[in-house]
Amino acid sequence: MERRLWMLLIGLTILLSGGPVWAQGSLEQRLNNWPDWSLPAPLPRPSNRDDLIYPDWFDGLWQVESIDLDAPGDPALLHQARFQADQRGRLIGDRSFNATAIGRALLGEQLLGVEEDPDSANRQIARLKGDLFLETTVTGRRQESPNPETFLADELVLQILHAPGPPRLSRIETLSRYSRCGEDICAEQWQGRYASPGESLRDKAIAQHHYKLRFTPLPASAPSV
């Protein structure tokens, strides 16, 4: 259970800009520094209305296969993901649907539901059995499209697991690189976990993970979570 909760912390895929030097950096440069990541990261703080805006080739419902390259013996994680236009015509991820799909794949009925903050596109709460709930807030985000076939996105999130006793805080950075593979989307993700704010004098990543993903399109009528 402990390991699956940690995987959920990572999966609810997503501190601040360090100044002018970082402002000129690219996500490819950030990737080149992995796994030697540290904070601050080159990620501006999003406003409440900001969201991750995807290229139009993400539109629709997808079957996602995720493989942990650091644990080759583990089975692939299978879940759905959905991307759709918001009220402003921007293509965004359906964060509640996607988080629920990942949570169900990892925890089954242990996940009771996922709620979005109506006042912020960057905050969610996942409620779990046992009076647990996980609060996730995006504190930094950057995206780049170096060419029409490639999309990079980097998000830093603050996650707070509320449970009996003191809350547990984590900061997780996820850098994703997506590319078109015919009708599919191929992707890699690199993640770094940092200690709680103020816990360490040097904000270096204390754990790293590397994933390979493939998105296969599903018909809109496919069964969903």
C-alpha positions in Angstrom: 0.0 0.0 0.0 2.8 2.4 0.9 4.5 1.9 -2.5 1.2 2.3 -4.4 0.5 5.6 -2.5 4.0 6.8 -3.5 3.2 5.8 -7.2 0.0 7.8 -7.0 1.9 10.8 -5.6 4.0 10.5 -8.8 1.2 9.7 -11.2 -1.1 12.6 -10.3 0.8 13.9 -13.0 2.6 17.7 -12.1 9.7 25.9 -7.0 9.6 28.9 -8.7 11.7 30.6 -11.4 15.2 31.2 -10.3 15.7 34.5 -12.1 17.0 35.7 -15.5 19.5 32.9 -15.9 16.7 30.3 -15.8 14.4 32.4 -18.0 16.8 31.8 -20.9 17.0 28.0 -20.4 15.2 25.5 -22.5 13.5 22.3 -21.4 16.0 20.4 -23.5 18.7 21.9 -21.3 16.8 20.8 -18.2 16.5 17.3 -19.6 20.2 17.2 -20.3 20.8 17.9 -16.5 18.7 14.9 -15.4 19.2 13.1 -13.0 21.2 15.9 -11.4 18.2 18.2 -10.9 17.8 20.7 -8.2 15.6 23.6 -7.3 14.8 26.3 -8.3 13.7 25.0 -11.7 13.1 27.1 -14.8 9.4 27.0 -14.3 7.3 30.1 -13.9 4.4 30.0 -11.4 1.1 29.6 -13.2 -1.9 31.8 -12.4 -5.2 30.2 -11.4 -6.5 30.3 -14.9 -3.3 28.9 -16.6 -3.2 25.3 -17.7 -1.0 23.1 -19.8 -2.0 23.6 -23.4 -1.5 20.6 -25.7 -1.1 20.5 -29.5 -4.2 19.6 -31.5 -2.9 16.0 -32.1 -3.7 15.2 -28.5 -7.4 15.7 -29.0 -9.6 12.8 -27.9 -9.6 9.7 -25.7 -6.5 7.5 -25.4 -5.4 4.2 -24.0 -2.1 4.8 -22.2 0.6 2.2 -21.5 3.3 3.3 -19.1 6.5 1.4 -18.4 8.8 2.1 -15.5 12.3 1.8 -17.0 13.8 1.6 -13.6 11.7 -1.5 -12.8 11.8 -3.6 -16.0 10.2 -6.6 -14.2 7.0 -4.7 -13.2 4.0 -4.9 -15.5 3.0 -2.0 -17.6 0.4 0.4 -16.1 -2.6 0.8 -18.3 -5.1 3.6 -18.0 -7.1 6.1 -20.1 -6.4 9.8 -20.7 -8.7 12.4 -22.3 -7.9 15.8 -23.8 -10.6 18.3 -24.9 -11.1 21.9 -25.5 -12.0 24.2 -22.6 -14.3 27.2 -22.7 -11.5 29.3 -24.1 -10.9 26.9 -27.0 -7.6 25.6 -25.6 -6.9 21.9 -25.7 -6.2 20.7 -22.2 -6.1 17.5 -20.2 -9.2 16.4 -18.4 -7.3 16.4 -15.1 -10.1 14.9 -13.0 -10.8 12.1 -15.5 -7.1 11.4 -16.0 -6.2 11.5 -12.3 -9.1 9.2 -11.6 -8.0 6.8 -14.3 -4.5 6.6 -12.9 -5.7 6.3 -9.4 -8.1 3.4 -10.2 -5.3 1.6 -12.1 -3.0 1.9 -9.1 -5.4 1.6 -6.1 -8.7 0.3 -7.3 -11.5 1.0 -5.0 -9.1 2.5 -2.5 -9.5 5.8 -4.5 -12.9 7.3 -3.7 -12.8 10.2 -6.1 -10.9 13.3 -7.4 -12.1 16.8 -7.0 -11.0 19.9 -8.9 -10.7 23.3 -7.3 -13.3 25.5 -9.0 -11.2 28.6 -8.4 -7.9 27.1 -9.8 -7.0 25.0 -12.8 -3.9 23.9 -10.8 -5.3 22.3 -7.7 -6.9 18.9 -7.1 -7.9 16.7 -4.1 -7.9 12.9 -4.3 -9.9 11.3 -1.6 -8.9 7.8 -0.4 -10.3 5.3 2.0 -9.1 5.5 5.6 -9.7 9.2 5.9 -6.8 10.0 3.6 -6.7 12.7 1.0 -4.0 13.9 -1.3 -3.8 17.6 -2.2 -1.9 18.4 -5.4 -1.0 21.9 -6.5 1.0 22.9 -9.6 3.6 25.5 -8.5 5.6 25.7 -11.7 5.0 25.0 -15.4 6.7 25.4 -18.7 6.0 24.0 -22.2 7.7 24.1 -25.5 7.1 22.9 -29.1 10.5 22.7 -30.9 8.7 21.4 -34.0 5.2 20.5 -35.1 5.8 16.8 -34.2 7.3 17.3 -30.7 5.9 18.7 -27.5 7.7 19.1 -24.2 6.1 20.0 -20.8 7.6 20.4 -17.3 5.5 20.7 -14.2 6.5 21.0 -10.6 3.8 20.1 -8.0 3.5 20.4 -4.3 1.7 17.3 -2.9 0.3 17.0 0.6 -0.9 13.7 1.9 -3.3 14.4 4.8 -3.6 11.4 7.1 -3.8 10.8 10.9 -0.8 12.5 12.3 1.3 15.2 10.6 0.8 15.8 6.9 3.4 14.5 4.5 4.7 16.9 1.9 6.5 16.2 -1.3 7.6 18.2 -4.4 7.7 16.3 -7.7 8.9 17.6 -11.0 7.8 15.8 -14.2 9.4 16.6 -17.6 7.6 14.9 -20.5 8.6 14.7 -24.1 5.9 13.7 -26.6 6.2 12.9 -30.3 3.8 11.6 -33.0 4.2 7.9 -33.9 1.7 7.6 -36.8 -1.7 7.6 -35.1 -0.2 7.0 -31.7 1.8 9.3 -29.4 5.1 8.1 -28.0 6.4 9.7 -24.9 9.1 9.6 -22.2 8.9 11.1 -18.7 11.6 12.0 -16.3 10.7 12.7 -12.7 12.5 14.0 -9.7 11.3 14.1 -6.1 12.5 16.8 -3.7 12.3 17.0 0.1 9.6 19.1 1.8 10.2 22.9 1.6 12.8 23.9 4.3 13.7 20.3 5.1 17.1 20.5 3.4 19.6 23.3 2.8 20.2 22.0 -0.7 17.2 21.3 -2.8 18.6 18.5 -4.9 16.4 15.7 -6.1 16.4 12.8 -3.6 14.8 10.2 -6.0 14.4 9.9 -9.8 12.2 7.9 -12.1 12.2 7.3 -15.8 9.1 6.2 -17.8 8.2 5.3 -21.3 4.6 5.8 -22.5 2.5 5.1 -25.6 -0.9 6.7 -26.3 -3.2 4.7 -28.6 -6.4 6.4 -29.8 -9.7 5.1 -28.6 -13.2 5.7 -30.1 -15.2 8.3 -28.2 -17.7 5.6 -27.4 -15.1 3.4 -25.6 -16.0 2.5 -22.0 -14.3 4.9 -19.6 -13.7 5.4 -15.9 
